[in-house]
Amino acid sequence: MPDLPHLPDALTDRVAVLLQVVLVRAQAMGERALTELGISGREYGVLAQLEHGPATAQHQLGGPLGIDRTSTMTLLAGLEAHGLLSRSRDPTNRRAYLVTLTDAGEQLRARASHVLADCDDRFLAPLPPHERTRLRRTLIRLL
């Protein structure tokens, strides 16, 4: 990992700045790893949301990830074109589509999950296990 750039106290005293610097570094590591699998972090986010469930309405997939509706539709179209998910009309609402993972999508999601877990382990290596757990729990509380 590159050396931490020198930041003045006026910035390191700001939680948002620290979170942003950490986010950029962690995200870059994950994006590099996912590129080898042929997907982006946003695409993985969509696949991950579809992991455990019945079909999900496509309009519900982008919001939790902070992705706008137009970008979500573009992501879904690309994933569908690669055979990673399928969309079908919602039988209870003919104007809506339901999204499900294909077998290929589930296999890629599982591989990506392992790759990203390895990235997390490498990124969090400076922290002992109990601090890693505490960090995750703290971040979840801030959601």
C-alpha positions as CSV (number, residue, x, y, z in Angstrom):
1,M,0.0,0.0,0.0
2,P,1.3,3.5,-0.8
3,D,2.5,5.7,2.1
4,L,-0.2,7.9,3.6
5,P,0.0,11.4,2.2
6,H,0.7,14.0,4.7
7,L,-2.5,15.7,5.7
8,P,-2.7,18.6,8.1
9,D,-4.5,18.2,11.4
10,A,-7.4,20.3,10.0
11,L,-8.1,17.4,7.7
12,T,-7.1,14.4,9.9
13,D,-9.4,15.9,12.6
14,R,-12.4,15.4,10.1
15,V,-14.0,12.0,10.2
16,A,-15.3,12.5,6.7
17,V,-11.8,13.1,5.3
18,L,-10.4,10.0,7.0
19,L,-13.2,7.9,5.8
20,Q,-12.9,9.2,2.2
21,V,-9.1,8.5,2.1
22,V,-9.6,5.0,3.5
23,L,-12.6,4.4,1.1
24,V,-10.6,5.4,-1.9
25,R,-7.7,3.0,-1.0
26,A,-10.0,0.1,-0.2
27,Q,-12.1,0.6,-3.2
28,A,-9.1,0.8,-5.5
29,M,-7.8,-2.5,-4.2
30,G,-11.2,-4.2,-4.7
31,E,-11.7,-2.7,-8.2
32,R,-8.3,-4.0,-9.3
33,A,-9.1,-7.5,-8.1
34,L,-12.6,-7.5,-9.6
35,T,-11.2,-6.3,-13.0
36,E,-9.5,-9.7,-13.2
37,L,-13.0,-11.3,-13.0
38,G,-14.4,-8.9,-15.6
39,I,-16.8,-7.0,-13.3
40,S,-16.8,-3.7,-11.4
41,G,-17.5,-3.1,-7.8
42,R,-21.0,-1.8,-8.7
43,E,-21.7,-4.9,-10.7
44,Y,-20.6,-7.0,-7.8
45,G,-22.9,-5.0,-5.5
46,V,-25.9,-5.9,-7.7
47,L,-24.9,-9.6,-7.9
48,A,-24.4,-9.7,-4.1
49,Q,-27.9,-8.2,-3.4
50,L,-29.4,-11.0,-5.5
51,E,-27.5,-13.8,-3.6
52,H,-30.1,-15.0,-1.2
53,G,-33.4,-14.3,-2.4
54,P,-36.3,-14.7,-4.5
55,A,-36.3,-12.4,-7.5
56,T,-35.9,-8.7,-6.6
57,A,-37.6,-5.8,-8.3
58,Q,-35.0,-4.1,-10.5
59,H,-35.9,-0.6,-9.1
60,Q,-34.9,-1.7,-5.6
61,L,-31.3,-2.7,-6.5
62,G,-29.5,0.6,-7.0
63,G,-30.8,2.6,-4.0
64,P,-29.0,0.7,-1.2
65,L,-25.7,1.1,-3.2
66,G,-26.2,4.8,-3.9
67,I,-26.6,4.2,-7.6
68,D,-29.1,6.3,-9.5
69,R,-31.9,4.6,-11.5
70,T,-30.4,5.2,-14.9
71,S,-27.0,3.8,-13.9
72,T,-28.8,0.8,-12.3
73,M,-30.6,0.0,-15.5
74,T,-27.3,0.2,-17.5
75,L,-25.6,-2.1,-15.0
76,L,-28.5,-4.6,-15.2
77,A,-28.5,-4.5,-19.0
78,G,-24.8,-5.3,-19.0
79,L,-25.0,-8.1,-16.5
80,E,-28.0,-9.6,-18.4
81,A,-26.1,-9.4,-21.7
82,H,-23.2,-11.4,-20.1
83,G,-25.7,-14.0,-18.9
84,L,-25.2,-13.2,-15.2
85,L,-28.8,-12.3,-14.4
86,S,-32.2,-12.5,-15.9
87,R,-35.1,-10.1,-15.9
88,S,-38.7,-11.1,-16.2
89,R,-42.0,-9.3,-15.8
90,D,-43.4,-9.1,-12.3
91,P,-46.7,-11.1,-12.4
92,T,-48.2,-8.8,-9.7
93,N,-47.1,-5.6,-11.5
94,R,-46.8,-5.8,-15.2
95,R,-44.9,-2.5,-15.4
96,A,-42.1,-3.9,-13.2
97,Y,-39.3,-6.4,-13.8
98,L,-37.9,-9.0,-11.4
99,V,-34.2,-9.8,-11.4
100,T,-32.6,-13.1,-10.5
101,L,-29.1,-14.5,-10.7
102,T,-28.3,-17.1,-13.3
103,D,-26.1,-20.0,-12.4
104,A,-23.2,-18.2,-14.1
105,G,-24.0,-15.1,-12.1
106,E,-24.0,-17.0,-8.9
107,Q,-20.7,-18.6,-9.7
108,L,-19.1,-15.2,-10.5
109,R,-20.7,-13.7,-7.4
110,A,-19.1,-16.4,-5.2
111,R,-15.7,-16.0,-6.8
112,A,-15.9,-12.2,-6.4
113,S,-16.9,-12.6,-2.8
114,H,-13.8,-14.6,-2.1
115,V,-11.6,-12.2,-4.0
116,L,-13.0,-9.2,-2.0
117,A,-12.7,-11.1,1.3
118,D,-9.0,-11.5,0.5
119,C,-8.7,-7.8,-0.3
120,D,-10.3,-7.0,3.0
121,D,-7.9,-9.2,4.8
122,R,-4.9,-7.5,3.1
123,F,-6.3,-4.0,3.6
124,L,-7.0,-4.6,7.3
125,A,-3.8,-6.5,8.0
126,P,-2.5,-3.7,10.2
127,L,-5.4,-4.3,12.6
128,P,-5.6,-7.3,15.0
129,P,-8.8,-9.4,14.5
130,H,-10.7,-7.9,17.4
131,E,-10.2,-4.4,16.0
132,R,-11.3,-5.5,12.5
133,T,-14.5,-6.9,14.0
134,R,-15.0,-3.7,16.0
135,L,-14.5,-1.5,12.9
136,R,-17.1,-3.5,10.9
137,R,-19.6,-3.3,13.8
138,T,-19.0,0.5,14.2
139,L,-19.4,1.2,10.5
140,I,-22.6,-0.9,10.4
141,R,-23.9,1.2,13.4
142,L,-23.2,4.4,11.4
143,L,-25.3,3.2,8.4
